[in-house]
Amino acid sequence: MKIIHKEQDSITAFCINMVSPTIIAMATTKDLQELDISQVLALPSWLDDDTEYDILHLNSGRAPRHDNDDFMVVSAPYDKVSADNGHLQQPAVVAPSQSQLPQSGTNKSAHIKLKHNIHGIKRLASHPFLPYYLTGSQDGTVHLFEWGHENPMITPRTAGSSAKITRLQFNPQGNKFGASDHDGNLSLWQINQSAAGNKPFLTIKCHDKTLSDFTYVGSSSLLATAGHSHESKNVCLWDTLLPQRKACVQAFSCHDHGSPALVYAPQHQVVISGGKKGDICIFDVRQHTLRHTFQAHDSCVKAISLDPAEEFFVTGSAEGDIKVWALGMHGLMHHFAAEHARSSIFRNIGVGVIQLHVDTEQHLFSCGADGSMKVRRLPQKELVVQTYMSHHDSQGGSTVNAGASQYYTGLR
């Protein structure tokens, strides 16, 4: 586990440049920063040797224990795979003081490329294949930035025109984007028209209490939303090509008191949602049915992220725990307890894990109310291999599932 950033207040959001994946944007309560973390993700072998590290700094003329900066990388001593059972040990929780942070620019540091003096950013979203990203703020403002540029390209929504932004998303084709707000509204823009009058081409009232999250489902016209509505219809599917009164094609009654997060798995064609009571629901998009539900956490599920290969998904809770689940069998693969634990009584009470992201190299990025942003490499030796024993129903002529088993094996 490596700490990219540590400060007093919460880190509210981050996103990764899809054109240059070693560049990230990170929002704090004070500003928005663009960072180069290439040296964090590709650490040289000598960083595990304290003697070699000290020799390097003696040659550079810097004192690594005395120079200060806001960014650091900490390798937790227990964040290794156990040789006995192949499972990940509980990582050490590292919360260094400001005086312990090494000089920026060393091989252990993240490099600040640009700072934007923008306060109150709550959500970020990166374009799927172009060098752009969106910011959404507490006051409802939405900006579109180009990576590496100080000023926004356009401002599709100005301050005061909506409630707090709760989620931003580009569609997979990259020609549209959406923004959800705390009042339950979902607004959609065309990128090439988003500067014309700052008005979306479509706004839908999705949930009557609040809209927490949404995602595009396959196409740019079908979406899934998670929020809080009366009658507990807290996860819904929407077809934006239909008239608004008929646009909700399916409403699922689930998740008492609302759903804060969801994600879509296109290969499996399922939507995975988390509830305020720690439950997970998995919906079949094709059949419009609830396929499976289970208890993942003892507290609210605040964030969900999907492995790009769809072998597993990751959940984060309000207590700060992070868990990794096999997607097919829904078994627990890893548990990182108190990764972003709640703040103490002497600081503002946070909400644990705020955001999660898994990249194609199985780096797990996370940020939370403890004021840290972290990255860890999930062990590649563990693959979930699911074997299904099936037999043929001689009467009906159909193949049915007679049993299933799950095991972990070191194939990589």
QUIDARA-V875078 format. One record per helix or strand of 3 or more residues. SS is the DSSP state (2 for helix, 1 for strand). FROM is the first residue (numbers start at 1). TO is the last residue. If there is no record, write none. Layout:
ss:SS from:FROM to:TO
ss:SS from:FROM to:TO
This chain:
ss:1 from:2 to:6
ss:1 from:11 to:16
ss:1 from:23 to:28
ss:1 from:32 to:36
ss:2 from:38 to:41
ss:2 from:45 to:48
ss:2 from:50 to:60
ss:2 from:98 to:100
ss:1 from:111 to:116
ss:1 from:121 to:126
ss:1 from:132 to:137
ss:1 from:142 to:146
ss:1 from:154 to:157
ss:1 from:165 to:170
ss:1 from:176 to:181
ss:1 from:185 to:190
ss:2 from:191 to:193
ss:1 from:202 to:205
ss:1 from:210 to:216
ss:1 from:222 to:228
ss:2 from:230 to:232
ss:1 from:233 to:239
ss:2 from:244 to:246
ss:1 from:248 to:253
ss:1 from:261 to:265
ss:1 from:270 to:274
ss:1 from:279 to:284
ss:1 from:289 to:295
ss:1 from:301 to:306
ss:1 from:312 to:317
ss:1 from:322 to:326
ss:1 from:332 to:336
ss:1 from:353 to:358
ss:1 from:363 to:368
ss:1 from:372 to:377
ss:1 from:383 to:392
ss:1 from:399 to:409
